[in-house]
Amino acid sequence: MTDCIFCKIVSGALPCAKIYEDDEMLAFHDISPQAPVHFLVVPKKHIATIMDCTGADSGLLGRLIVCAQNRAVELGLGEKGGRFIINCKEHGLQTVPHLHIHVLGGRVMGWPPG
């Protein structure tokens, strides 16, 4: 998708502070971190929201979560954990229409989130 900021980051047209990349996904630090550790994991395939996934995406979704978990461990969240978030559409406060997982940690997270 040509006007999607995450697709532009995935293609290399926009820079990011890359943590990890493979054929299916990219992980990078959030430009406006809300915790000492805050990064995103995005599939390279453009999927607008979690509601747009199909059964054909189930393998990709599993690998996306495992990628997020592995990066969290690498960035020091393995012992105390963190928060893994998928925002969806307007009520979920999704601001970029490209499926992504936020991973936050390095401090205790509040509840409810807001």
GUVEX-905424 format. One record per residue: residue number from 1; residue in three letters; x, y, z of N, C-alpha, C in turn. Coordinates in Angstrom, 3 decimals. Last residue first. Layout:
<recs>
<NUM, "ALA", <X, Y, Z>, <X, Y, Z>, <X, Y, Z>>
...
</recs>
This chain:
<recs>
<114, "GLY", <-6.305, 2.886, 30.122>, <-6.714, 4.244, 29.779>, <-8.035, 4.344, 29.290>>
<113, "PRO", <-5.485, 0.429, 31.214>, <-4.555, 1.177, 30.375>, <-5.042, 2.574, 29.991>>
<112, "PRO", <-6.353, 0.096, 34.746>, <-6.578, -0.117, 33.315>, <-5.689, 0.814, 32.485>>
<111, "TRP", <-2.870, -0.283, 35.144>, <-4.122, -0.919, 34.693>, <-5.295, -0.271, 35.393>>
<110, "GLY", <0.573, 0.388, 34.157>, <-0.660, 0.639, 34.890>, <-1.840, -0.139, 34.322>>
<109, "MET", <3.547, -1.576, 34.275>, <2.501, -0.931, 33.493>, <1.258, -0.722, 34.351>>
<108, "VAL", <6.769, -1.156, 35.536>, <5.435, -1.713, 35.785>, <4.425, -0.898, 34.992>>
<107, "ARG", <9.373, -1.273, 33.028>, <8.711, -0.660, 34.181>, <7.375, -1.360, 34.372>>
<106, "GLY", <10.172, -2.677, 30.890>, <11.205, -1.956, 31.610>, <10.668, -1.175, 32.792>>
<105, "GLY", <8.001, -2.378, 28.004>, <8.493, -2.970, 29.240>, <9.571, -2.116, 29.872>>
<104, "LEU", <5.992, -3.161, 25.183>, <6.478, -2.180, 26.152>, <6.941, -2.897, 27.405>>
<103, "VAL", <5.346, -3.610, 21.880>, <5.885, -4.297, 23.050>, <6.500, -3.234, 23.949>>
<102, "HIS", <2.724, -3.624, 19.568>, <3.572, -2.798, 20.430>, <4.064, -3.698, 21.552>>
<101, "ILE", <2.303, -5.029, 16.453>, <2.313, -5.319, 17.889>, <3.241, -4.314, 18.550>>
<100, "HIS", <0.166, -4.258, 13.674>, <1.446, -4.212, 14.380>, <1.244, -4.530, 15.850>>
<99, "LEU", <-1.369, -3.700, 10.551>, <-1.268, -4.547, 11.741>, <0.116, -4.434, 12.360>>
<98, "HIS", <-1.994, -0.529, 9.665>, <-1.152, -1.669, 9.278>, <-0.971, -2.457, 10.565>>
<97, "PRO", <-2.924, 2.277, 10.007>, <-3.711, 1.149, 9.504>, <-2.843, 0.071, 8.854>>
<96, "VAL", <-2.080, 3.758, 12.959>, <-1.518, 3.399, 11.656>, <-2.268, 2.166, 11.156>>
<95, "THR", <-3.580, 3.943, 15.262>, <-3.277, 5.179, 14.532>, <-2.643, 4.933, 13.169>>
<94, "GLN", <-6.049, 2.535, 17.145>, <-5.040, 2.205, 16.140>, <-4.805, 3.444, 15.287>>
<93, "LEU", <-7.893, 2.652, 19.279>, <-6.882, 3.705, 19.117>, <-5.733, 3.300, 18.197>>
<92, "GLY", <-10.050, 1.060, 19.353>, <-8.826, 0.503, 19.908>, <-7.641, 1.453, 19.806>>
<91, "HIS", <-11.882, 2.562, 17.966>, <-12.095, 2.377, 19.403>, <-10.887, 1.773, 20.099>>
<90, "GLU", <-10.672, 2.416, 15.297>, <-10.911, 3.672, 16.028>, <-11.048, 3.473, 17.534>>
<89, "LYS", <-8.480, -0.495, 15.040>, <-9.444, 0.497, 14.551>, <-9.635, 1.661, 15.518>>
<88, "CYS", <-6.735, -1.922, 17.574>, <-7.547, -2.214, 16.395>, <-8.597, -1.136, 16.165>>
<87, "ASN", <-3.528, -2.798, 18.899>, <-4.655, -1.869, 18.832>, <-5.423, -2.144, 17.542>>
<86, "ILE", <-1.996, -5.116, 20.621>, <-2.457, -4.945, 19.248>, <-3.685, -4.041, 19.319>>
<85, "ILE", <0.725, -5.408, 22.847>, <-0.539, -4.746, 22.517>, <-0.780, -4.778, 21.009>>
<84, "PHE", <2.231, -6.639, 25.624>, <2.152, -6.863, 24.188>, <0.770, -6.375, 23.759>>
<83, "ARG", <4.282, -5.641, 28.271>, <2.934, -5.585, 27.698>, <3.033, -5.716, 26.188>>
<82, "GLY", <6.428, -7.799, 30.178>, <6.038, -6.512, 29.613>, <4.624, -6.583, 29.092>>
<81, "GLY", <8.953, -9.478, 32.203>, <7.865, -9.373, 31.240>, <7.591, -7.964, 30.768>>
<80, "LYS", <11.069, -10.143, 33.830>, <9.933, -9.434, 34.443>, <8.761, -9.236, 33.485>>
<79, "GLU", <12.777, -11.712, 32.114>, <12.543, -12.052, 33.518>, <11.269, -11.422, 34.067>>
<78, "GLY", <12.750, -10.588, 29.476>, <12.482, -12.000, 29.719>, <12.120, -12.328, 31.149>>
<77, "LEU", <13.462, -8.090, 28.665>, <12.145, -8.237, 29.293>, <11.831, -9.679, 29.676>>
<76, "GLY", <15.816, -7.503, 27.239>, <15.839, -7.540, 28.687>, <14.525, -7.723, 29.400>>
<75, "LEU", <15.844, -7.748, 24.524>, <15.921, -6.392, 25.062>, <15.721, -6.350, 26.578>>
<74, "GLU", <15.479, -10.469, 24.098>, <16.758, -9.863, 23.722>, <16.944, -8.473, 24.335>>
<73, "VAL", <12.776, -10.644, 24.877>, <13.811, -11.317, 25.666>, <15.169, -10.686, 25.376>>
<72, "ALA", <11.635, -9.188, 22.768>, <11.446, -8.752, 24.155>, <12.512, -9.372, 25.053>>
<71, "ARG", <12.273, -10.771, 20.575>, <12.888, -9.441, 20.680>, <12.764, -8.908, 22.108>>
<70, "ASN", <10.649, -13.008, 21.195>, <12.103, -13.144, 21.104>, <12.811, -11.798, 21.231>>
<69, "GLN", <8.068, -11.835, 21.077>, <8.556, -12.454, 22.315>, <10.075, -12.568, 22.292>>
<68, "ALA", <7.951, -11.073, 18.386>, <7.826, -10.064, 19.443>, <8.380, -10.595, 20.761>>
<67, "CYS", <8.140, -13.628, 17.198>, <9.157, -12.610, 16.925>, <9.138, -11.538, 18.012>>
<66, "VAL", <5.771, -14.731, 18.130>, <7.042, -15.312, 18.560>, <8.191, -14.332, 18.304>>
<65, "ILE", <3.953, -13.076, 16.763>, <3.974, -13.094, 18.236>, <5.295, -13.670, 18.748>>
<64, "LEU", <4.603, -13.755, 14.116>, <4.675, -12.365, 14.560>, <4.767, -12.288, 16.080>>
<63, "ARG", <3.975, -16.459, 14.013>, <5.382, -16.059, 13.886>, <5.587, -14.620, 14.327>>
<62, "GLY", <1.178, -16.236, 14.236>, <1.951, -16.963, 15.240>, <3.416, -16.557, 15.204>>
<61, "LEU", <0.639, -14.829, 11.876>, <0.311, -14.243, 13.179>, <1.078, -14.932, 14.306>>
<60, "LEU", <1.434, -16.687, 9.925>, <2.119, -15.398, 10.029>, <1.865, -14.764, 11.390>>
<59, "GLY", <-0.522, -18.656, 10.376>, <0.895, -18.947, 10.565>, <1.709, -17.682, 10.737>>
<58, "SER", <-2.913, -17.249, 9.711>, <-2.690, -17.777, 11.064>, <-1.222, -18.104, 11.330>>
<57, "ASP", <-3.698, -16.322, 7.269>, <-2.707, -15.525, 7.992>, <-2.321, -16.123, 9.341>>
<56, "ALA", <-5.744, -17.919, 6.404>, <-4.473, -18.028, 5.690>, <-3.354, -17.261, 6.390>>
<55, "GLY", <-7.872, -17.004, 7.895>, <-7.238, -18.253, 8.289>, <-5.884, -18.444, 7.617>>
<54, "THR", <-7.193, -13.443, 7.948>, <-7.978, -14.619, 7.563>, <-7.262, -15.861, 8.079>>
<53, "CYS", <-7.478, -10.105, 9.205>, <-6.759, -11.369, 9.054>, <-7.723, -12.477, 8.657>>
<52, "ASP", <-8.824, -7.837, 9.833>, <-8.710, -8.160, 8.411>, <-7.940, -9.449, 8.159>>
<51, "MET", <-8.616, -7.376, 12.503>, <-9.926, -7.819, 12.012>, <-9.896, -8.212, 10.542>>
<50, "ILE", <-6.148, -6.256, 12.752>, <-6.278, -7.650, 13.174>, <-7.609, -8.230, 12.682>>
<49, "THR", <-5.785, -4.276, 9.731>, <-6.097, -4.448, 11.148>, <-6.144, -5.937, 11.478>>
<48, "ALA", <-4.412, -4.403, 7.170>, <-4.799, -3.140, 7.807>, <-5.027, -3.283, 9.312>>
<47, "ILE", <-1.552, -5.805, 6.137>, <-2.860, -6.206, 6.668>, <-3.293, -5.008, 7.499>>
<46, "HIS", <1.010, -6.217, 3.982>, <0.083, -5.207, 4.483>, <-1.247, -5.861, 4.851>>
<45, "LYS", <3.772, -8.056, 5.005>, <2.515, -8.109, 4.252>, <1.584, -7.047, 4.834>>
<44, "LYS", <5.510, -7.717, 7.042>, <5.808, -7.020, 5.785>, <4.588, -7.039, 4.866>>
<43, "PRO", <4.185, -7.068, 10.288>, <4.371, -7.987, 9.167>, <4.699, -7.174, 7.914>>
<42, "VAL", <6.002, -5.494, 12.907>, <5.015, -5.388, 11.833>, <5.255, -6.492, 10.807>>
<41, "VAL", <6.491, -4.573, 16.151>, <6.749, -5.658, 15.210>, <5.628, -5.601, 14.183>>
<40, "LEU", <7.994, -1.949, 18.029>, <6.891, -2.463, 17.222>, <7.379, -3.640, 16.408>>
<39, "PHE", <8.942, -1.098, 21.432>, <9.205, -1.360, 20.017>, <7.964, -1.929, 19.352>>
<38, "HIS", <10.246, 0.088, 24.214>, <9.008, 0.206, 23.435>, <9.380, 0.024, 21.970>>
<37, "VAL", <11.525, 0.355, 27.368>, <11.582, -0.491, 26.168>, <10.234, -0.338, 25.473>>
<36, "PRO", <10.593, 2.446, 29.015>, <12.020, 2.312, 28.727>, <12.311, 1.403, 27.519>>
<35, "ALA", <7.647, 3.728, 27.330>, <8.277, 2.933, 28.390>, <9.759, 2.843, 28.054>>
<34, "GLN", <6.817, 4.957, 25.105>, <5.978, 5.140, 26.285>, <6.482, 4.338, 27.483>>
<33, "PRO", <8.515, 6.587, 22.408>, <8.427, 5.507, 23.403>, <7.636, 5.894, 24.647>>
<32, "SER", <8.081, 7.326, 19.524>, <7.579, 8.056, 20.689>, <7.408, 7.063, 21.844>>
<31, "ILE", <9.022, 5.560, 17.709>, <9.577, 6.918, 17.658>, <9.103, 7.787, 18.816>>
<30, "ASP", <9.944, 2.279, 18.721>, <8.887, 3.269, 18.543>, <9.505, 4.665, 18.562>>
<29, "HIS", <12.307, 0.222, 16.995>, <11.961, 1.026, 18.160>, <10.878, 2.049, 17.800>>
<28, "PHE", <11.175, -2.653, 15.110>, <11.921, -1.408, 15.252>, <11.436, -0.641, 16.467>>
<27, "ALA", <11.024, -5.479, 13.029>, <10.851, -4.951, 14.385>, <11.732, -3.715, 14.507>>
<26, "LEU", <9.345, -7.059, 10.402>, <10.335, -6.069, 10.783>, <9.997, -5.607, 12.194>>
<25, "MET", <8.795, -10.111, 8.475>, <8.484, -9.079, 9.461>, <9.677, -8.192, 9.753>>
<24, "GLU", <9.524, -11.976, 6.492>, <8.110, -11.738, 6.771>, <7.814, -10.558, 7.680>>
<23, "ASP", <12.286, -12.247, 6.256>, <11.483, -12.169, 5.027>, <10.040, -11.751, 5.273>>
<22, "ASP", <13.366, -10.091, 8.944>, <13.475, -11.316, 8.164>, <12.560, -11.172, 6.950>>
<21, "GLU", <14.908, -8.030, 11.364>, <14.215, -8.138, 10.085>, <14.420, -9.530, 9.522>>
<20, "TYR", <15.196, -5.935, 14.235>, <15.190, -7.267, 13.625>, <14.472, -7.189, 12.291>>
<19, "ILE", <15.470, -3.270, 14.866>, <15.893, -4.261, 15.851>, <16.095, -5.614, 15.179>>
<18, "LYS", <15.990, -0.075, 13.450>, <15.687, -1.490, 13.268>, <16.284, -2.341, 14.388>>
<17, "ALA", <14.701, 2.714, 13.469>, <15.745, 2.153, 14.329>, <15.474, 0.659, 14.423>>
<16, "CYS", <14.118, 3.703, 10.064>, <13.660, 3.273, 11.377>, <14.876, 2.807, 12.160>>
<15, "PRO", <13.230, 5.728, 7.149>, <14.151, 5.076, 8.086>, <13.451, 4.609, 9.356>>
<14, "LEU", <11.401, 4.915, 4.202>, <11.514, 5.718, 5.423>, <12.423, 4.984, 6.397>>
<13, "ALA", <11.885, 3.029, 2.259>, <11.679, 4.413, 1.827>, <11.730, 5.393, 2.995>>
<12, "GLY", <11.963, 0.424, 3.023>, <13.202, 1.180, 3.139>, <13.081, 2.617, 2.697>>
<11, "SER", <9.675, -1.042, 3.166>, <10.339, -0.973, 1.854>, <11.686, -0.265, 1.913>>
<10, "VAL", <8.937, -0.589, 5.840>, <9.297, -1.946, 5.411>, <10.079, -1.915, 4.101>>
<9, "ILE", <8.254, 2.128, 5.652>, <9.370, 1.713, 6.504>, <9.859, 0.334, 6.072>>
<8, "LYS", <6.056, 1.926, 3.952>, <7.216, 2.727, 3.536>, <8.445, 2.377, 4.366>>
<7, "CYS", <4.379, 0.437, 5.550>, <4.819, -0.149, 4.279>, <6.038, 0.614, 3.755>>
<6, "PHE", <3.975, 2.328, 7.560>, <4.716, 1.109, 7.880>, <5.168, 0.386, 6.614>>
<5, "ILE", <2.510, 4.301, 6.169>, <3.825, 4.625, 6.725>, <4.628, 3.370, 7.059>>
<4, "CYS", <0.851, 3.928, 3.181>, <0.990, 3.368, 4.525>, <2.404, 3.624, 5.038>>
<3, "ASP", <0.466, 4.546, 0.534>, <0.376, 5.646, 1.501>, <0.511, 5.180, 2.951>>
<2, "THR", <0.714, 2.124, -0.942>, <1.651, 3.220, -1.156>, <1.592, 4.330, -0.116>>
<1, "MET", <0.867, -1.175, 0.000>, <0.000, 0.000, 0.000>, <0.909, 1.231, 0.000>>
</recs>
